Structures are given as C-alpha cells and as structure tokens.
Amino acid sequence: MNIVVGISGGIAAYKSPHLVRLLRDAGHSVQCVATTHALEFVTRTTLETVSGRRLYCDLFDPANDHSTEHISLKDWCDAVIVAPATANIIGKMANGIADDALSTLLLAVGGKPIFVCPAMNSEMWRNTAVQRNIETLRRQGVVMIGPDDGHLACGTNGVGRMSQPEAIVAAFNAATAEAKFLAGKWVLVTAGPTYERIDPVRFIGNYSSGKMGVALAEALAEAGATVELVAGPMQARCHAERVNVHNVESAQEMYDAATQLFPQCDAAILAAAVADYRPDHCADTKIKRQDKDEMTLRLVRNPDILATLGSHKRDDQTLIGFALETNDEERHAKDKLERKNLDYIVLNSLRDKGAGFGVDTNKVTILRRDGEIHSLPLMDKHEVARQIVAYCFPTLQP
C-alpha cells in the first residue's frame, strides 16, 4: 500500500521514524508529511532517510514535485496515518481547517482510510473541545489508535501517550486487511445502562455511559462482522457501517431484543450494565412528595439476559460476559463464568483508576473458560475493544 504518515508538532514525533521503518519493512511505500513544528522534534534528514522519499512540509516550496502536492499525494496514497496527532491537528481535521501542508492534505484526502494516533497531556486529552473533535472524527469514519496510559513528557503519568509504533502497525493491518477475519459473521452486542421506571419522570438506573459497548461494536465491524447492537439509553453513539442499532430502555426490553437476535448470531458480547431489579409497579402519574419521612419502593427481579443466553448457547456460538467488581474480583468473575456458561468473561474493577463508568479508558482482565487469564494495561476503550476482539474470536476465523 501507499501510505502517508502525517507528523504534527509533539514530542512523540521521535517515534515516527520507527513507525515509518516498520511500515516499510511490511512492504508499504511511505511518504512523510510534516508540520513545521514537527521538525522541532524530528529532522527532515531522518524522515527522508527512513522513508526513502522527499519530505513534504511546505505548501509553496518551489522544490515540490507538483504545484498542488496535496492533491497529487491524495491521488497517490491508499491510507493516511497521523502519528503523532496533537490536539491542534485534531481540531483542524474536525473543523475543516487547512492552513499548512498536512492539514490541507487531510482535508483533500476524503474517501481514503485515515488513522489518527493522539498524543498530548492528559488534561488536554480530557478537554471537552478535544473530546468533541474526537467524536466528530469518529462519526466521519476516522479510526483512532490510542492514546495509551503511561509516563508523559511533562513529567506526569496519565492518558495521552501515543501508542507504540508496533501497536499502531498492528491496528492498521487489522483494519485494512483485505480478508477481514470476522467477515460473514454476526455478533450481538449489548451496551449502556437500563432505566427501570418508577413513574413517568423517575427511574432506577446506573452510571454506564455505553462507551465500552460502542467501542466493541466498532471493533467488531472493523474486523468485518455484522453487529446487532442493543443499546440502552446512553450518550455514546455508534456510526460504524455494518452495525444495526436497536434502542431499548428497560432490562425487559433488552432481554426481549437479545433473546430474539441471539439465535441468528455467531457470538454475543454482553457489555451492558443491566439493572438486576425493577419496581414492581410503575405509577401512571408523577408520585408526589408526601408528609411521611420515608417511602417504600418494592423491587422485583429482572430476567437474567446473560444466563438465559448461556443456557441456550449452541456449541458453534461464542458468549462473552462482563463483570464489574469492587472486591474479590477474580473469584466473582470465575464464578459468573461457570454459572452462566460463558466462553470468556471480561473483568474490570472500580478500584482501578481510569477504569469503570463514564471514562474513556479501561483496564481489563480476560478470563477464558479453560482457565487462561489475559491481562491488559490501562488504555483507550477503543484499543481495549480491539484487543478483546482479537483475543476472544480465534474460533470464528474462517
């Protein structure tokens, strides 16, 4: 493939030559396009040496091969990898700004696969504007690789570190492989919380954002699967191709959708945070404040979606559950795996910083039915999802 590697002005640019070398070792042709600030961290000579091609970094350089170099490169390339991608270049991409060689190329290259490898300080990564720009790019089909959690150039530890070049190449290869290893497979995914109504304006719920379930649906689609996403009420949205979204609200509605879809699927990943109980009665009108200091709410048990699917699972189906624990994590996860007839269970703990509800990262341990345990470090939920898909679906490969 012909690949453009875009390099913006962050300290992680020191990793870019290694990325270029790995891509060339894999048989790809690579053209580097850098911002002027990127050249404060890595030299023109280095990039031209490892790529074997003249660096493009100035729109108006008379030495450019073409008067509109960004258009010629758009026609030449099969894909673009931006590594590192600073908050600045991400903002330009999301808002259609083209004021230098790299941002102009990115604006012109529509229709080609684009991979973005963010690299910035943790506070910058968590900034509302940056996250809004990230979501905009994801809706446009841009694939995010990373960022990882670790030591940052500013001297702190946190999320924002650019993924290692080896991980970037692996993710790129998985996403662009001509033969998607899950092509032709159907996978059910549940995501988000459920809301159990008390009256027309109140409900029992939880803090699940649905981000992990959406990331799994997108990772499965990247691998070629058709996904049936049963989504509870949540802010996270999935815009990937080959993902059919079924919106539900209550645990009963999620149960009905999941049990109806599962027989036609090759696998299921149940990542939703389903309420175990619901009010035995939903009032027709808003319950008014009373003079009494207490109010009793009677709860009844919701159907167990995971156990039901486990009891009906065929030998040719793969079933994966999630376990969010606060104590004796591994023991509880193993017990859940056995009781509900699962093939894998993905365990995460609320005691792990950066894992759990409402955040963009997760730290998980995957337990397999035969006793094997696979632990992953803290990383972006989309990368966690790719790792889960790669580990849990070898038997579904054609």
Sequence and secondary structure as in RCSB ss.txt:
>XXXX:A:sequence
MNIVVGISGGIAAYKSPHLVRLLRDAGHSVQCVATTHALEFVTRTTLETVSGRRLYCDLFDPANDHSTEHISLKD
WCDAVIVAPATANIIGKMANGIADDALSTLLLAVGGKPIFVCPAMNSEMWRNTAVQRNIETLRRQGVVMIGPDDG
HLACGTNGVGRMSQPEAIVAAFNAATAEAKFLAGKWVLVTAGPTYERIDPVRFIGNYSSGKMGVALAEALAEAGA
TVELVAGPMQARCHAERVNVHNVESAQEMYDAATQLFPQCDAAILAAAVADYRPDHCADTKIKRQDKDEMTLRLV
RNPDILATLGSHKRDDQTLIGFALETNDEERHAKDKLERKNLDYIVLNSLRDKGAGFGVDTNKVTILRRDGEIHS
LPLMDKHEVARQIVAYCFPTLQP
>XXXX:A:secstr
 EEEEEE SSGGGGGHHHHHHHHHHTT EEEEEE TTGGGTS HHHHHHHHSS  B  TT TTSSSTTHHHHHHH
H SEEEEEEE HHHHHHHHHT   SHHHHHHHH TTS EEEEE   HHHHH HHHHHHHHHHHHTT EE   EEE
E TTS EEEEE   HHHHHHHHHHHH SS TTTT EEEEEESB  EEEETTEEE     SHHHHHHHHHHHHTT 
EEEEEE S S     TTEEEEE  SHHHHHHHHHHHGGG SEEEE  B  SEEES   SS     SSS     EE
E   HHHHHHHH  TT EEEEEEEESSSHHHHHHHHHHHTT SEEEEEETTSTT STT SEE  EEEETTS EEE
  SEEHHHHHHHHHHHH GGG  
